[in-house]
Amino acid sequence: MSDGGKSPALPPGSAEDIAVLAAFLVSSGIGLPYQPPSYGPFRFLDAARRTLRILENGGVHNSALVNVRRQIDAALFAPIENMDFAELLESLALEMADGLRTMGADPDPNPDPDLEANSGSGSDSDSEETVV
């Protein structure tokens, strides 16, 4: 996609949120060789959740993507002992594909109320959470 050489400006707070996400990804990569194998999918889910929150904070309200983020929220804060990561990731990937197909065509009439409460801060509150 070319826009004539000009990139759209990032919404306020997004640059810092993206930098924190990158730091999270790097620090997650450092720890993976020393952590149980189940932490890998868990960290990928957390990174996806953080990325989707950045999109929402930036004004992207796609109901499929919001639903994916909500499912990830529920999964990340549930016991992982009995979680089938492969099944969860496959289901989320299909829903993400649906969300990407409708990108820009699906203004969410009911945005996440948590997002609305946090949107005035200009910062992603998820960046302060500690998730294993």
Buried (B, 14 or more C-beta within 10 A) or exposed (E): EEEEEEEEEEBEBBEBBBEBBEEBBEEBEEEEEEEEEEBBBBBBBBBBBBBBBBBBBBEBBBBBBBBBBBBBBEBBEEEBEEBEBEEBBEEBEEBBEBBEEEEEEBEBEEBBEEBEEBBEEEBBEBBEEEBE
